[in-house]
Amino acid sequence: MPKYFRKGVKREHHFLKGLEKPLEEIAAIPGVKKVIPGRIYASDSRGFEIKVSRETQTGLKLVAKSDGSVQDVFLVVEGAYRLQVREEIARLAEEWTK
């Protein structure tokens, strides 16, 4: 892995509050090669939530929300695993919101 990756997650930039552990869990899902946090936006969101936004050419795009901010997260996923990764994230997301 390149120098900014640790536990499958790119750590060159910032994360939303409470997002680091869920991203490490996502990186451990079979078929996920890389987890790359993206830009952080201001928002009026409340609480914590992660959901799959859409598919990309290389994998999936997630949207993470946490108390007034939204962050894009990009996953590099092996093609055959996309559906399983999407389902596993939905299952884990229920645990993270509890």
C-alpha positions, 0 to 999 in steps of 0.5 A: 500500500502507498504511504498514506494507507493504513488498515486499508484506509487513506489517511492523508486528509481529515475524517468526520467525527466518528468515521475512522472506525467504520471506514476500517470495518468497511476496508475489512469487507472482502472485495474492498481494495481501498477506502478513500475519504473525499471532500467534507461539506457543511450541512444541516444533518444531525446524527451519524449515517453512512450509505451507498450513494452510487456506483463508480467505474472502480467501485462505490461512492458513499456519503457519510453524515455526522452532525453538521457535515457530509463527507464523500467516501470512495471505495475501490471494489473488485467488480464481482463483489460490488453487490456483496459490499453494498449489502454488507455496508447496509447491514453495518450501517444499522449497527453504527446508527444504534 
